[in-house]
């Protein structure tokens, strides 16, 4: 499904807001449902499950006495348990009898409270794994031997005699390694506009001329990047930069790096039409395999090979394993980025707030349902991680209080909890204000 068909109906800004609200609502609903369902399993009664804040626009009470509601401001949500003084489950409203205390958050055993609070972030992680695993199952993996499924759109100058169903054997006489998708083999290829491909077709081995293996064809555009601001699209093909003809994606990388941030004129082929876009590369901090970051000049595009490969299915167990690995990579990269920002090793522009997330939501939705769903998984992982930070107001802050109680055998005083909550709220509001300033003025 192409989500871009809805853009003319709403307008770009409204489409971005709708995408942001949809992504946030799904993530918040899963997070709060984790609190609700685990609390219910632990014997803690939920009085209200709310998606959003402010005036209620829909409300229904279930057979257990829980009010399920949707409020007018879709910027979060909450579960209010029996006896809670507020939506953050801090303090008691003083209306619960001693007989009912076991059904409240404050009166439940420590293990039940801990499980209920931890369930929100855990459910966010489960959603991330499910999304990553589902994407892997949907996409499958490259079949072996590598077989052409469909040729990507390219200008006539990059045309090829290859066909769907051809099986790759060699490129310029170099045997093709399907397991490595040819990445190792491509290092040995000459950098030239036309290459000879040896393929199996209908039982016969033939050699056909085709474009460079990695042409300057765009497979993805990074949200809020220079390319995104210049309105580059997936399937655009870069044919020239500052008048220099381009036929390989590596040439784009080299010229962008050499420009050192200076504006460049990109000639773009799009559905048979030629456009010229002026784009200035930006310095971007990228994670390295070793766990650090490197700063490079980029415009924010990814390239791909000139055809789509036939793919084979991935089993659910392997997909879940790969999805869990995707979650681990997301969490560790996020923690590394926060550490580098904290110690000034990389720019604070790597920190996004509500405005940046909203813009990214719209950009990912524009790239299609699959990209948008993957973004929801990545954002869910980030939300789960942030909620585990040991900051009062967040779930991690509650877990710190519970750890204190487990060690000292007594709950922290109400006064201490109130002070820490105030400090935590001030910290969160300050961070949110900074990220909004970051998104709008410092790193637009």
C-alpha positions as CSV (number, residue, x, y, z in Angstrom):
1,X,0.0,0.0,0.0
2,X,1.3,3.4,-1.0
3,X,0.5,5.9,1.8
4,X,1.4,8.8,-0.4
5,X,-2.0,8.5,-2.2
6,X,-3.5,10.1,0.9
7,X,-1.2,13.1,0.9
8,X,-3.2,15.2,-1.5
9,X,-6.3,14.6,0.6
10,X,-4.7,16.0,3.8
11,X,-1.8,18.1,2.8
12,X,1.8,17.5,3.8
13,X,1.6,19.0,7.3
14,X,-1.6,17.3,8.2
15,X,-0.3,14.0,6.8
16,X,2.8,14.4,9.0
17,X,0.6,15.0,12.1
18,X,-1.6,12.0,11.3
19,X,1.4,9.8,10.8
20,X,2.9,11.0,14.1
21,X,-0.4,10.5,16.0
22,X,-0.9,7.0,14.6
23,X,2.7,5.9,15.5
24,X,2.6,7.4,18.9
25,X,-0.9,6.0,19.7
26,X,0.1,2.5,18.8
27,X,3.3,2.7,20.9
28,X,1.5,4.3,23.9
29,X,-1.4,1.8,23.7
30,X,1.0,-1.2,23.8
31,X,3.0,0.4,26.6
32,X,-0.1,1.1,28.8
33,X,-1.7,-2.3,27.9
34,X,1.5,-3.9,29.3
35,X,0.9,-2.1,32.6
36,X,-2.8,-2.9,32.6
37,X,-2.7,-6.6,31.7
38,X,0.2,-7.5,34.0
39,X,-1.3,-5.5,36.8
40,X,-4.6,-7.5,36.3
41,X,-2.7,-10.8,36.4
42,X,-1.0,-9.6,39.6
43,X,-4.4,-8.8,41.2
44,X,-4.2,-5.0,40.9
45,X,-7.4,-3.4,39.6
46,X,-7.2,-0.8,36.9
47,X,-9.9,1.9,37.2
48,X,-9.1,3.8,34.0
49,X,-7.2,3.0,30.8
50,X,-6.8,6.2,28.8
51,X,-5.4,6.7,25.4
52,X,-4.7,10.5,25.3
53,X,-5.2,13.3,27.8
54,X,-7.8,16.0,28.3
55,X,-11.5,15.9,27.5
56,X,-12.9,12.4,26.9
57,X,-14.4,11.8,23.5
58,X,-15.2,8.1,24.0
59,X,-15.7,6.0,27.1
60,X,-16.7,2.4,27.8
61,X,-16.8,0.4,31.0
62,X,-16.0,-3.3,30.8
63,X,-17.3,-6.1,33.0
64,X,-14.4,-5.8,35.4
65,X,-15.2,-2.2,36.1
66,X,-12.3,-0.7,34.1
67,X,-13.1,2.5,32.1
68,X,-11.6,2.4,28.6
69,X,-11.4,5.9,27.1
70,X,-10.0,8.0,24.3
71,X,-9.2,11.6,25.1
72,X,-8.8,14.6,22.9
73,X,-5.1,15.1,23.2
74,X,-3.3,12.1,21.6
75,X,0.1,12.8,23.1
76,X,0.3,9.8,25.5
77,X,-1.9,7.8,27.8
78,X,-2.1,6.3,31.2
79,X,-3.5,3.5,33.4
80,X,-4.9,4.7,36.7
81,X,-5.1,1.9,39.3
82,X,-7.5,1.6,42.2
83,X,-6.8,4.2,44.9
84,X,-4.2,6.1,42.9
85,X,-4.0,9.8,43.6
86,X,-3.0,10.5,40.0
87,X,-2.3,9.0,36.6
88,X,1.4,8.4,37.6
89,X,0.3,6.0,40.4
90,X,2.0,8.2,43.0
91,X,0.3,8.5,46.4
92,X,-3.2,7.4,47.5
93,X,-6.5,9.2,47.1
94,X,-7.4,7.9,50.6
95,X,-10.7,6.4,49.6
96,X,-9.8,2.7,49.6
97,X,-10.8,0.5,52.5
98,X,-8.3,-1.8,54.1
99,X,-10.1,-4.8,52.6
100,X,-9.4,-3.5,49.1
101,X,-5.8,-2.4,49.6
102,X,-4.4,-5.6,48.0
103,X,-6.1,-4.6,44.8
104,X,-4.3,-1.2,44.7
105,X,-0.8,-0.4,43.4
106,X,0.3,0.9,46.8
107,X,-1.1,-2.1,48.7
108,X,0.1,-4.9,46.4
109,X,3.2,-7.0,47.2
110,X,6.5,-5.6,45.9
111,X,6.9,-8.3,43.3
112,X,3.4,-7.4,41.8
113,X,4.2,-3.7,41.7
114,X,7.6,-4.3,40.1
115,X,6.2,-6.6,37.4
116,X,3.3,-4.2,36.7
117,X,5.6,-1.2,36.3
118,X,8.3,-3.1,34.3
119,X,5.6,-4.5,31.9
120,X,5.2,-1.2,30.0
121,X,8.8,-1.0,28.6
122,X,8.9,-4.8,28.2
123,X,5.7,-4.7,26.0
124,X,7.4,-1.9,23.9
125,X,10.4,-4.2,23.4
126,X,8.0,-7.1,22.5
127,X,6.3,-4.8,19.9
128,X,9.7,-3.9,18.4
129,X,10.7,-7.5,18.1
130,X,7.4,-8.4,16.6
131,X,7.7,-5.6,14.0
132,X,11.3,-6.5,13.1
133,X,10.5,-10.2,12.9
134,X,7.3,-9.5,10.8
135,X,9.3,-7.3,8.4
136,X,11.9,-10.0,8.0
137,X,9.3,-12.7,7.3
138,X,7.5,-10.4,4.9
139,X,10.7,-9.5,3.0
140,X,12.3,-12.9,3.2
141,X,15.9,-13.4,2.3
142,X,17.8,-13.5,-1.0
143,X,17.5,-16.9,-2.6
144,X,20.5,-19.0,-3.5
145,X,21.4,-19.0,-6.4
146,X,20.7,-15.3,-6.8
147,X,17.8,-14.9,-9.3
148,X,16.5,-11.7,-10.9
149,X,13.0,-10.9,-9.8
150,X,12.4,-7.5,-11.2
151,X,14.6,-4.8,-12.8
152,X,14.5,-1.4,-11.1
153,X,13.6,1.7,-13.2
154,X,16.7,3.2,-14.8
155,X,17.4,5.7,-17.6
156,X,17.7,4.4,-21.1
157,X,21.5,4.9,-21.0
158,X,21.6,2.3,-18.2
159,X,19.3,-0.2,-19.9
160,X,20.1,-3.9,-19.8
161,X,19.3,-7.1,-21.6
162,X,18.8,-9.0,-18.4
163,X,15.4,-10.5,-17.7
164,X,13.3,-11.6,-14.8
165,X,14.2,-15.2,-14.0
166,X,17.9,-14.9,-15.0
167,X,20.3,-16.6,-12.6
168,X,23.5,-14.8,-11.8
169,X,26.7,-16.7,-12.6
170,X,29.5,-14.1,-13.0
171,X,30.1,-10.4,-13.5
172,X,33.0,-9.4,-15.8
173,X,34.2,-13.0,-15.5
174,X,34.3,-12.9,-11.7
175,X,32.2,-15.7,-10.2
176,X,29.3,-14.3,-8.2
177,X,29.1,-15.2,-4.5
178,X,25.3,-15.4,-3.7
179,X,25.9,-15.7,0.0
180,X,27.7,-12.4,0.1
181,X,25.3,-10.9,-2.4
182,X,28.4,-10.2,-4.5
183,X,29.8,-7.5,-2.1
184,X,33.2,-9.1,-2.0
185,X,33.2,-9.8,-5.7
186,X,32.3,-6.2,-6.6
187,X,35.5,-4.9,-5.1
188,X,37.4,-6.5,-8.0
189,X,35.2,-5.0,-10.7
190,X,36.3,-2.2,-13.0
191,X,34.6,1.1,-12.4
192,X,32.9,1.4,-15.8
193,X,29.5,2.3,-17.0
194,X,28.7,-1.1,-18.7
195,X,29.5,-4.5,-17.3
196,X,29.1,-8.0,-18.8
197,X,26.9,-10.3,-16.8
198,X,27.0,-14.1,-17.2
199,X,23.6,-15.6,-16.4
200,X,21.7,-18.9,-16.8
201,X,18.5,-18.4,-18.9
202,X,16.3,-21.3,-19.9
203,X,19.1,-23.7,-19.3
204,X,21.6,-21.8,-21.4
205,X,24.6,-19.8,-20.1
206,X,24.7,-16.4,-21.9
207,X,26.5,-13.1,-21.4
208,X,24.5,-9.9,-21.4
209,X,25.6,-6.3,-21.1
210,X,24.1,-4.3,-18.2
211,X,24.6,-1.2,-16.0
212,X,27.1,-1.0,-13.2
213,X,26.1,-3.3,-10.4
214,X,25.5,-0.5,-7.8
215,X,24.1,2.3,-9.9
216,X,23.2,5.7,-8.4
217,X,19.6,4.6,-7.7
218,X,18.0,5.6,-4.5
219,X,16.4,2.9,-2.3
220,X,15.8,5.1,0.8
221,X,15.9,8.7,1.9
222,X,16.8,9.5,5.5
223,X,14.1,11.6,7.2
224,X,15.1,15.3,7.9
225,X,18.3,14.9,5.8
226,X,19.5,17.2,3.0
227,X,18.1,14.9,0.4
228,X,14.8,14.8,2.2
229,X,14.7,18.6,2.3
230,X,15.4,18.6,-1.4
231,X,12.5,16.2,-2.0
232,X,14.5,13.3,-3.4
233,X,12.4,10.2,-3.7
234,X,12.9,6.4,-3.7
235,X,13.7,5.2,-7.2
236,X,15.2,8.5,-8.3
237,X,18.5,8.0,-10.2
238,X,21.4,10.4,-10.0
239,X,22.8,10.9,-13.5
240,X,25.2,13.8,-12.9
241,X,26.6,15.9,-10.1
242,X,27.8,19.4,-11.0
243,X,27.7,18.3,-14.7
244,X,29.9,15.3,-14.1
245,X,28.2,12.1,-15.5
246,X,27.5,9.5,-12.8
247,X,26.9,5.8,-13.3
248,X,27.9,4.3,-9.9
249,X,26.7,5.0,-6.4
250,X,30.3,5.0,-5.1
251,X,30.9,8.1,-7.3
252,X,28.2,9.9,-5.5
253,X,29.8,9.1,-2.2
254,X,33.2,10.3,-3.3
255,X,32.0,13.6,-4.8
256,X,29.8,14.3,-1.7
257,X,32.8,13.7,0.5
258,X,35.1,15.9,-1.6
259,X,32.6,18.8,-1.7
260,X,33.2,19.3,2.1
261,X,29.7,20.7,2.6
262,X,29.5,23.0,-0.5
263,X,26.2,23.0,-2.4
264,X,26.1,20.7,-5.4
265,X,23.8,20.4,-8.4
266,X,22.3,16.9,-8.7
267,X,20.8,15.9,-12.0
268,X,18.0,13.5,-11.2
269,X,16.1,11.0,-13.5
270,X,12.6,10.4,-12.2
271,X,10.0,8.4,-14.2
272,X,11.5,9.6,-17.5
273,X,11.8,13.3,-16.5
274,X,15.1,15.1,-15.6
275,X,15.3,17.4,-12.6
276,X,18.1,19.5,-11.1
277,X,18.3,19.7,-7.3
278,X,20.8,21.8,-5.4
279,X,21.9,20.0,-2.2
280,X,24.5,20.9,0.4
281,X,25.9,17.8,2.2
282,X,25.7,17.9,6.0
283,X,28.0,16.5,8.7
284,X,26.4,13.4,10.2
285,X,27.5,11.2,13.1
286,X,27.2,7.5,12.1
287,X,27.6,4.5,14.4
288,X,30.5,2.2,13.7
289,X,30.7,-1.6,14.1
290,X,33.1,-1.1,17.0
291,X,30.4,0.8,19.0
292,X,31.7,4.4,18.4
293,X,30.7,7.0,16.0
294,X,32.3,8.6,12.9
295,X,31.4,12.0,11.4
296,X,31.0,12.1,7.6
297,X,29.6,14.4,4.9
298,X,26.3,13.0,3.7
299,X,23.1,14.0,1.9
300,X,21.0,11.2,3.4
301,X,20.4,8.6,0.7
302,X,21.1,4.9,0.4
303,X,21.8,3.1,-2.9
304,X,21.0,-0.4,-4.1
305,X,21.7,-2.9,-6.9
306,X,19.9,-2.4,-10.1
307,X,17.5,-5.3,-9.7
308,X,15.3,-6.9,-7.0
309,X,16.3,-10.5,-6.1
310,X,14.0,-13.4,-5.8
311,X,13.5,-14.1,-2.1
312,X,12.7,-17.1,0.0
313,X,10.7,-17.3,3.2
314,X,12.2,-17.0,6.7
315,X,10.8,-19.2,9.4
316,X,9.1,-17.6,12.4
317,X,11.7,-18.9,14.9
318,X,14.6,-17.5,12.9
319,X,12.7,-14.3,12.3
320,X,12.1,-13.8,16.0
321,X,15.8,-14.4,16.6
322,X,16.7,-11.8,14.0
323,X,14.1,-9.4,15.4
324,X,15.6,-9.7,18.9
325,X,19.0,-9.0,17.4
326,X,17.5,-5.9,15.8
327,X,16.1,-4.8,19.1
328,X,19.5,-5.3,20.8
329,X,21.3,-3.3,18.0
330,X,18.8,-0.5,18.3
331,X,19.2,-0.3,22.1
332,X,23.0,-0.5,22.2
333,X,23.3,2.1,19.4
334,X,20.9,4.4,21.2
335,X,22.8,4.1,24.5
336,X,26.1,4.7,22.7
337,X,24.7,7.8,21.0
338,X,23.5,9.1,24.4
339,X,26.9,8.5,25.9
340,X,28.7,10.3,23.1
341,X,26.3,13.3,23.2
342,X,26.7,13.5,27.0
343,X,30.5,13.7,26.8
344,X,30.4,16.1,23.8
345,X,31.9,13.6,21.3
346,X,29.1,14.0,18.8
347,X,26.6,16.8,18.1
348,X,23.4,17.2,20.1
349,X,21.7,17.4,16.7
350,X,21.5,13.6,17.0
351,X,18.9,14.1,19.7
352,X,15.4,14.4,18.4
353,X,12.3,15.7,20.2
354,X,8.6,15.7,19.4
355,X,9.0,17.9,16.3
356,X,11.8,15.8,14.9
357,X,9.9,12.5,15.6
358,X,6.8,14.0,14.0
359,X,8.8,14.9,10.9
360,X,10.4,11.5,10.8
361,X,7.0,9.9,11.1
362,X,5.7,11.8,8.1
363,X,8.9,11.0,6.0
364,X,8.8,7.3,6.8
365,X,5.0,7.2,6.0
366,X,5.7,8.8,2.7
367,X,8.2,6.0,1.8
368,X,5.5,3.4,2.2
369,X,3.7,1.3,4.8
370,X,6.6,-1.1,5.2
371,X,9.0,1.8,6.1
372,X,6.4,3.3,8.4
373,X,5.7,0.1,10.3
374,X,9.5,-0.5,10.7
375,X,9.8,3.0,12.1
376,X,7.0,2.2,14.7
377,X,9.1,-0.8,15.8
378,X,12.3,1.3,16.2
379,X,10.4,4.1,18.0
380,X,8.8,1.5,20.3
381,X,12.3,0.2,21.2
382,X,13.4,3.8,22.0
383,X,10.3,4.5,24.1
384,X,10.8,1.3,26.1
385,X,14.5,2.2,26.7
386,X,13.8,5.8,27.7
387,X,11.1,4.6,30.2
388,X,13.7,2.4,31.9
389,X,15.9,5.4,32.7
390,X,16.2,5.8,36.5
391,X,14.4,9.1,36.5
392,X,11.4,9.8,38.8
393,X,8.1,10.0,36.8
394,X,9.4,7.4,34.4
395,X,8.9,3.7,35.0
396,X,12.6,3.4,35.7
397,X,12.2,5.8,38.6
398,X,9.5,3.7,40.1
399,X,11.7,0.7,39.8
400,X,14.5,2.5,41.7
401,X,12.0,3.2,44.5
402,X,11.1,-0.5,44.5
403,X,14.7,-1.5,44.6
404,X,15.2,0.8,47.6
405,X,12.3,-0.8,49.3
406,X,13.6,-4.3,48.6
407,X,17.0,-3.4,50.2
408,X,15.8,-1.4,53.2
409,X,12.6,-3.3,53.8
410,X,10.7,0.0,53.9
411,X,9.1,2.3,51.4
412,X,10.6,5.7,50.8
413,X,8.7,8.5,52.6
414,X,5.9,10.3,50.8
415,X,7.8,13.5,51.1
416,X,10.9,12.0,49.5
417,X,8.8,10.6,46.7
418,X,7.2,13.9,46.0
419,X,10.5,15.7,45.9
420,X,12.1,13.2,43.6
421,X,9.0,13.3,41.4
422,X,9.2,17.1,41.2
423,X,12.9,16.9,40.2
424,X,12.2,14.2,37.7
425,X,9.3,16.1,36.1
426,X,11.5,19.2,35.9
427,X,14.3,17.2,34.3
428,X,11.9,15.7,31.7
429,X,10.3,19.1,30.9
430,X,13.7,20.7,30.5
431,X,14.9,17.9,28.2
432,X,11.7,18.1,26.2
433,X,12.1,21.9,25.9
434,X,15.8,21.5,24.7
435,X,14.9,18.9,22.1
436,X,12.1,21.1,20.7
437,X,14.6,24.0,20.5
438,X,17.0,21.5,19.0
439,X,14.5,20.4,16.3
440,X,13.3,23.9,15.4
441,X,16.2,26.3,15.8
442,X,19.5,24.7,16.5
443,X,19.3,21.7,14.1
444,X,16.3,22.4,11.7
